[in-house]
């Protein structure tokens, strides 16, 4: 049951089940400190009608609210234990401000809290349009997305993302048969970086759920991770999400046809995009999962994606 009778001394917005889920990530003291931010910023930013939205994130506390100044908003409370990661997320959104991005209204780097525009009706690109239209829409967004030319050391480079996966798994004996993929992807990354060498601030997580239909019938981009590299690396997540993170979900020629059409839309060859897709599957598997202790069994689908993506690079 939701508790809706809020008091400052007993502020409870989450069900017991949801609260327990977050307390598995944090100890009770830290959890209570993070949830207390709602009351603090409810007053400071003059918010009302606060409603927890469990479906929007499994990693952060996200609330719908109404701001006296801005109208319908989202209040996001970051719970990542690494301050640097939280800081980068907020800073990336701040730097990406423009016609394609949701507005960042208020923020506190110290408390790891920010207030941003709530996109309405917020249907994802995947839900809203057929495949060919999705390609056209993301192609137009992509062309205007990368405006911040930067070598700012605040953000990691795309190559550093790759190296983190390599470094984080170097002592895992159970991964030895997978290292051949790490090695081949590394060489592809080096080759691509020689040809595509611009240093722009990339979104880093440009998939369908981060492209939302707005009230004007257009689309708004949300939730950048922030990473430095050439824009050529910023479409792989979109390709993966088109096939719901399963590159075996549709026939091989259908996947390649999609990548070809996307490449035509953004002016990047299908061959390069397929290589970037392969590199992305390696980064996802090694950096985001295996380096954090996930078992090979837990990563079975990601391993399959990586092998299939590698086959795509051999077919072109």
N, C-alpha and C positions, 0 to 999 in steps of 0.2 A: 504494500500500500504506500502511495506517495504521502509524504508529510507536507502539508501546505500551510500549516500555522507557524510561520517563521518567527523566531525570536533570536536576538543577537547572541544570547548565551547558548542557544540550542538550535543552531541553524542546520537543518537537514534537508538536502535536496535530492539525495540519491536513495534508491531502494537498498535494502540490506544486501541483496545479491550483487548489485552494481558496486556498492561500497566495498564489499568483500573482494571483488575482482581487482579494484584499484589498490587495496591494502596488500594484495599479494605482490604488487610492484613496489610498494612503499611501506615503511613501517608506520605504525599508527600515528606517531607524533608528526611525521612529515605529512601524512595524509590529512590530518586535522589542520595543519598549517596551510596546506594548499586549498582546502575547501573553505577556510576562513577568509580567503581572498575574495570570495563572492560577496560577503557582507561588507568588506572594506570598500570594494569598488562599486558596489551598489550605491553606497553613500557618496563616494567621491565623484563618480561619473553620472549620478542621478539616474539610476536604472530602476525599472519596474517590470512586472510580469515575467520574472525570471523562471525559465523552464529548462531543466537538464535534458540534453539530447544524446542519449546513450548510443544511438545508431550512427552518429557522425564521427566517432573516434573511439578506438580501444586504447589509445596511448595518452590522451589528454582529456581534460574536463572541458566540455563545450556546452554553452548555454545559449538559448534564445532569450532575448530581452528587448525591452523598449527603452530607448534613451530619450530623455526630455529634449536633448539638443539634436540628435541625429535620426530619431525614429527607430525603425526596426533594425536591430543589430545582433551580432554574435559576440559573446564574451568567451574568450579562450584562455584557459589557465593551463600552462604547460607543466608537466610533471616529470619531464626528463631529468634524471639526476645530474646530467652534465650541463652546467650552465652555458658552456660554449655553444652547444647544439641549440639550446633555447634562444640564445642571443642571435645566432645566425638565422634562425627561422624568422624572428621578428625583423631583423635588419634587412633580410632579403625582401620581405613584403614591403618594407618602407622604401627600399630602393627601386622596386618594381612598379611604383605608382605610375599609372597611366591609363589610357582609355580601355585597355584590355583587362586590367586588373581590378579586383575589388579594392575599395578604399580602406586604408588603415586610419582610424579616427583618433584613438588614444592608445598609449602603451606605457608599460613600466618595465624597463630592462631589469631593474632590481628585483621586482616581484614576479617576473616572468608571466605577465598578464597583458593581454591586449584586447582592444575593442575594434571590431571591423564591421564593414557593411554586410548586411544580410541580403543575399541574393534571393529574389522572389521571381518565379515560383521555384527556382533551384533544381529543376530537372536536369539530370546529367546529360551530357552530349550523347552518350550511348542510348539513353532512353528516348531522346527527343527526335533523332533524325536517322534515316536509313544510311547504310554504309557509304555510298558515294557522296552524300551530302556531308557526312562526318569528315570525309577527306577534304572537301572543299573548305569547310569551316575551319578546321585545324590548320590548313595550309595558309589561310588568310591571317589567322591569329599568329602563327609562327613567323610570318614575314615581318610583323611589327613588334615582336616580343623582345628581341635582344637589342637593347639600346644602351646598356651600361657597359662600356668598354673598360675592363678592369683587370688589374693584376693584384688587387687588394688581398693581402695575406690573411685577412679575417676569414675568408672562405677557403675551403680546400679546393684543389684542382681536381678535374676529372681523373687525371693520372694518379693523383694521391688516393682517390677512392679505390682505384684498382690495386695500388700498392698496399693499401690497408688490408685488403682481402688476402693478398699473397703473404704478407707478413704475419697476419693473424692465424694462418693455417699451416705455417711451415713446419710445425712440430706434430701435426696430426698424421699418424701412421695410417689411419683408415682412409685417408684422402689421396694416397699415393697414386692410385690409378686415374685420378681426376686431374693430376698436375699437368698432364699433356695438354688439356684444354686451357689451363691457366697460361701455359707457355705459348701456345699458338695465338691466344687472344692478346697476350702482351705484345707479340710481334705485330699483330694487326693494329693495335693501338698506337704503337710507335710509328708505323707507316702512315696511318691516317693523320696523326698529329703533325707529321712533316708537311703534309699537303694542306691540311685544315688547321692553321696555327693561330687563329684569332683568340683573344682572351676576353670573352664576354661573361657577364653574370647569367648563368643558365637557371631555368626553373628547377630542373633536377628531378621532377616527379610529374611530368606533364601527361597525365592520363585523363580518361573521360570523366571520372568523378571529380576532377579538379577543374573541369570546364562546365560551367553551369548556365543554363538558360535564364536570362534576366527578364524583367517586366517589359522591356522594349522589344523583345523578340530576338535580341542578340545574345552573345555569350560573354561571360565574365570568367576570368581565370583566378583561382584561389591557391593558397597553400604552397608557395615555392619552398624548396629546400635550400637552394642557394649553393651553387658550385661553379667554379671558373673553368671555362673551356670554350671550344668552338661550338657554335649552335648545331653543328651536324650531330652532336651527341645528345640532343635534347628531344629526339622523337622516338627513341627506342621504347620508353615506357608506354607511349601511346600505342605503338604497334602491339606490344604484349597485351595491353588491356583490351584492344580490339578483339582479341581471341581469348579473353577472360583468363589471361595468364596461363594458357594451355595451348602451345603451338601444335598440338596433335588434335585439337578440337575440330579443325577443318582440313581438307586435303592440302597437301603441300603447294600445289599450283595456285590454290585460292589465296594462301598466305602471300606467296610471291607476287601474285597479281595485285593484291592490296598494297604491298610495299612499292611496287612499280608505279601505281597510280599516285600514291602519296609522294614519291620521289619526283614525279612529273609536276606535282602541284607546288613543291617547294624548291625545285631546281637542284635536287641532289640525286645522283645516280642510284638506281636500285642496288647495285653492287655495294656501294658505300653504306647505304642504309642497312643492308643485310649484315655487313661486317660490324656495324655499330650495334645492331640487335644482338649479335653473338657476344660482343664484348659486354653488353649490358647484362645478359644472362649470367655471365661469369662473375661480374661484380655483385649481382644480387645473391648468387649462391655463396660465393666465398666471403665477401665483405659483410653482408647483412645476416647471413645464417651460420655458415660453418665457423667463421671466426668468433661467433658468439656462442659456440658450443652445441649447436643443433646437430642431431644425429643424421647419418646418411638416410635412414628410413624416413625421418621427418622431412627431408629435403628431396624425396623421390621425384616429385613433379618438377622441381627446379632443375634437377639433374637431367631429367628427360628434355626439358626446354632447352638446356644448354647443348645437349647432343644434337637435337633437331636443328637448332640455330646454326650449329657448326656445319651440318650437312647443307644448309642453305648457302653457306659461303663457298662450298665446293661445287655447287651446281651452276654458278654464274661465271 
